[in-house]
Amino acid sequence: MQQTNNTMVSVPEFAKLIGLSRSQVFRKVKAGQIPAQKVGGVYLIDASLANALAGIMTASDQKDISKAVKKTLKIYGETLEQLGSE
């Protein structure tokens, strides 16, 4: 899936990103299950929500994961090697 760099996306864009139909997204917006702002006649949804629901990692997410893996290896590296050899 493709990450969006916009701050807001339309319902059709959101639907495409998360793999739902436009009508499903409209129903969820109207039911309050998906937060959206109505601008004129168009509902706009925060792009970070779309990226998160689509499972897309941001550069910040990747950096945090890399940092956590390095920390884990530093602390538990020897134990992990022993477990891997069993």
FISELUM-781337 format. One line per 3 residues: number of its first residue (from 1); their letters; for each residue x, y, z of C-alpha. Coordinates in Angstrom, 1 decimal, padded with zeros to 4 digits. Layout:
<nodes>
NUM> A> X,Y,Z; ... .
</nodes>
This chain:
<nodes>
1> MQQ> 000.0,000.0,000.0; 001.1,003.5,-000.6; 001.7,006.0,002.1 .
4> TNN> 000.0,009.4,001.7; 002.0,012.5,002.5; -001.1,014.8,002.7 .
7> TMV> -002.4,015.8,006.1; -006.0,015.0,005.1; -007.5,012.6,002.7 .
10> SVP> -011.0,012.3,001.1; -013.3,009.4,001.7; -012.5,007.7,-001.6 .
13> EFA> -008.7,008.1,-001.0; -009.2,006.7,002.6; -011.3,003.8,001.3 .
16> KLI> -008.6,002.9,-001.3; -005.8,003.1,001.3; -007.5,000.8,003.8 .
19> GLS> -009.3,-001.6,001.4; -012.9,-000.7,002.0; -015.6,000.6,-000.3 .
22> RSQ> -016.5,004.3,-000.3; -020.0,003.5,000.9; -018.6,001.5,003.9 .
25> VFR> -016.3,004.4,004.8; -019.2,006.9,004.5; -021.4,004.8,006.8 .
28> KVK> -018.5,004.5,009.4; -018.0,008.3,009.2; -021.7,009.1,009.7 .
31> AGQ> -021.8,006.5,012.6; -018.8,008.3,014.2; -016.6,005.2,013.9 .
34> IPA> -014.1,007.1,011.7; -013.4,010.7,012.8; -013.7,013.1,009.9 .
37> QKV> -014.3,016.8,009.3; -016.8,018.1,006.8; -015.4,020.8,004.6 .
40> GGV> -018.0,022.1,002.2; -019.6,019.0,000.9; -016.6,016.8,001.4 .
43> YLI> -015.6,014.7,004.4; -011.8,014.8,005.1; -010.0,012.2,007.3 .
46> DAS> -006.6,012.6,009.0; -004.0,010.9,006.7; -002.1,009.6,009.7 .
49> LAN> -005.2,007.5,010.7; -005.4,006.1,007.2; -001.7,005.2,007.2 .
52> ALA> -002.0,003.6,010.6; -005.1,001.5,009.7; -003.4,000.5,006.4 .
55> GIM> -000.4,-000.8,008.4; 002.0,001.7,006.8; 005.0,002.6,008.9 .
58> TAS> 006.2,006.2,008.9; 009.9,007.0,009.0; 009.5,007.8,012.7 .
61> DQK> 007.9,004.4,013.3; 010.8,002.7,011.5; 013.4,004.7,013.5 .
64> DIS> 011.6,003.7,016.8; 011.6,000.0,015.9; 015.2,000.1,014.9 .
67> KAV> 016.2,001.8,018.1; 014.2,-000.8,020.2; 015.8,-003.7,018.3 .
70> KKT> 019.3,-002.4,018.9; 018.5,-001.8,022.6; 017.1,-005.4,022.9 .
73> LKI> 020.1,-006.9,021.3; 022.4,-004.9,023.5; 020.6,-006.1,026.7 .
76> YGE> 019.6,-009.6,025.7; 022.0,-010.5,022.9; 023.9,-013.3,024.7 .
79> TLE> 020.6,-014.8,025.9; 019.1,-014.6,022.4; 022.2,-016.4,021.0 .
82> QLG> 021.9,-019.2,023.5; 018.2,-019.6,022.8; 018.9,-019.7,019.1 .
85> SE> 021.4,-022.5,019.4; 019.0,-024.8,021.3 .
</nodes>
